[in-house]
């Protein structure tokens, strides 16, 4: 897991409005709210408003329905899912209340992304009325911070997290006056992301010398997503450990054993899956003996027959596949790309049995909508059969750049024909990945692994490649570059918010224009 704690304020950070004001307005209690506002603390006022709404016949279900239609920028949920997929520890520190926050997060399908919610208690009592209490009983135990509202000091919560999590770096996102204090608690290695032109941003700019953390402002959900994921990726690259010496030794040995073979080289996993199975099950000598005598798919099918004859079972093959080496940032990269709404597909000259087994073991099979590869299945005798993607004896594909059993370029063309103007990012490393690189358009991107065959061919024929080229060397760089490109495309192509949505937000702000913009407790 990444050594990063990401802390979100809730109102006007995750959602676009103050949740307290939203419920009061939507349930028609604004006048009474404004009448009582000068007479009592905010938490007491909200508890009183819930009593009044209950008296008027408003139910918990009515409140839940209002909360479920709260406005939220369309890029916030993908940003949260992506940060979670990247291994970050996500938390909420908010001056709203736990009932409102839990209801909204569950409705959005992101409650499980958060390990902790620090907020004012909220619960349904025996009469079916929502009760709201202060986070700190400031009458009995005041927190003594003069920067924060009496019921909650967010800075103290941040200090508690820091004490528990040690050297984990923190990214703090907020907007209100109450988010200034925790900004002062962050360290030089941390980042604070205040929403531009909101109270926290104003206070930070007026007191910049007091803030040790790096400051990165944002204005809307698109910018929040882009900046947040950039900093997560930056931190991960800085702090991720190098692959172990054992893995490096293995890689060198493995490449030496099979260096002369024109095989597809590692992209998702760090080895050739065919060679890996053959080597791990002790059949390398026979494999090398038969290699000059038959096509690769026929050879692999023959090797599976030999292993079956030697008593190796499907379970033995599966166990070997489950321990295949993979860079620690590959799975988070795939999960993050999927969480960002990308349509992920595999085009590989391995086989479906190997690929499915590995992806399922890694917990990422459902991230992929399609796997294009050589067929592989277990026959009635319990033997793994491997066949070519194209029967090149009967129906050769006619591409002289690709191996006879598969032209990846043709598969890319089929996807392009079906998906229309969707932009494509293609990642690969082997000789067979050069042809599909030539099929990409100027709006697309190709990511060849540096110093591997596809990279060499692309560099020698750069004028033939229309797509933008971004090389990578390991899983860290793959993750960083891939997510940057996805974010760039999303920012370029994301639609503007609808007029109705803009009107909704404008009306909500107008109704409470006299209140501090993101401050739940006036003081």
Steps between C-alpha positions, in 0.01 A plus 500: 500500500616849423633693799251780439208621709251710304265706716186651351275765641145414393277802439605699192794266453352158427151638442426841351287640782478518877309183589327659801372791294404265219272288719341802666432668165373192320258417782361853506632618837726787391298779662493334841870414467592864432277615785671271752854539365604792727366332812701179543815309397493329161478141623220589739326681217523201267375268774209739555427512126485120487249514786288755313509296179399189696210691653391605150483135397829482311647152528852362497424373151413855392837621629681212328333574168606864524857397578510259207440781253767730639702660216850366442749564222516199264876454547497479881391136528757380241767702682417334832480152348829555324679624812367198688606265220849649519523378858444826683342508845201732452332675792237767555528784750181702480281729707188345345366187673545128464143429388515746210849393394440124525173527308660693214816289478302175500269635231802593287653155553817633663448446872743207502770724353533677836663346804374764742241776524565767762190714540214596730291205622160451341257220576132409482336479842220271611236741371646501150646848538851586384716627785816705433762558769832688508826312436636649824280590795637853519297579812685233699826449308592795276784426258663843555592566134410858413522434125220243494129489584429391859367155407796381291870569451601331176864573575488277808352218293782537246754488783343178628524344154862612467588351838348168401621480140854620560684602186212447259461808285171685497292683241230719654208636294261761634340838454359644823637709784528183706742355245764764570607358837576148365696661215736639763559151640627354173870438448731605218457163329120539499261684269196715567241555227275795588210585271577826323315812618356319801583593864780245554671616180475864608643427844785289361593770251500765773714281727712308249812513719318302768417212265782248460321270255495546125189695399304412186169673441206363303172642378281204400484122493701468181789693646472321833527164325788606279708658776425233761598210276810681382621542857414144597700379203788733583514377859478137392786544257713669764433242768441172322772245564720363224433142399686253717843375396358149472250614239773679306717188510209289381423742219860492377512122512166465327583743222828323440323165467252628242662812362508380140130424478279753315237483774265762645683640801363611838253789534246412773716223646878512508566178307376305200223282645570209262868489589418546867277191514744288301796602718320470833372152418846378399447458126748755363734250335224328306354837407831620355546168318159525329508876438656488150258232381153657524304827534476653847133416567550142387808480720313628806217255436758221474666614823168487683460142373847408627435658839169314524678174417751572779214530748484879519144609566298808414533597866880482468486736203265735684729514803795588278299775332391644835860567600596674178709814573327833453608853586313622811356806323339314208186383681431846652553655156245266343249549780543874480454513123186289536369723780553801275252350256738363239407198288793264560582217260776247452660411167760232564676213329486296822182295554168551671558238771826655618367856482167429670671306779746780573248784477251320726773427753598869502137604544487704178322275250184708524697812404525370142210496257674279245797265469628438149747212508562141395234253619590277792273245665507184708388193307315196630824334611600796715767615256541865406460557127641813332394603149595792273283814493484468121520167318784617277499175302145563376457877534829694516453861609740636237694742723875465455576698817331255737539133596285265291252422778404858591501849352445741787458785253188339358355464849566870566328588172197295603482682833535836326221417256269406786588780744508787253672812627606361836867573557741215562808446714697192393764346728736231380857387461539218248551484125131426460414834660656702219222430249217625726706811574476584131120481513460770766385850409654835586262533796624171648801404709738206483708400802784266397727357768843659464779287348256226402425398139189715449687806630793430266273460199300813580817706540637372170171577323375804692362668187261208450345535846225762520427457871693681771771278646572475874759243604517329839748272673319346798167481678552828683550691178219312327258601775614861510490555124180304441300688763638832384385425145158385619460816705611713206246337269224528760569868552501567126181310430293534815167667438401827666245475777141534382314830529257340743783392726658846492165657589463259789838590647438872446166483679652314792777757539257787467279363776789513747716772358523678834647196675872416490542305176612168639468552871234290674541685832468881499714652767 
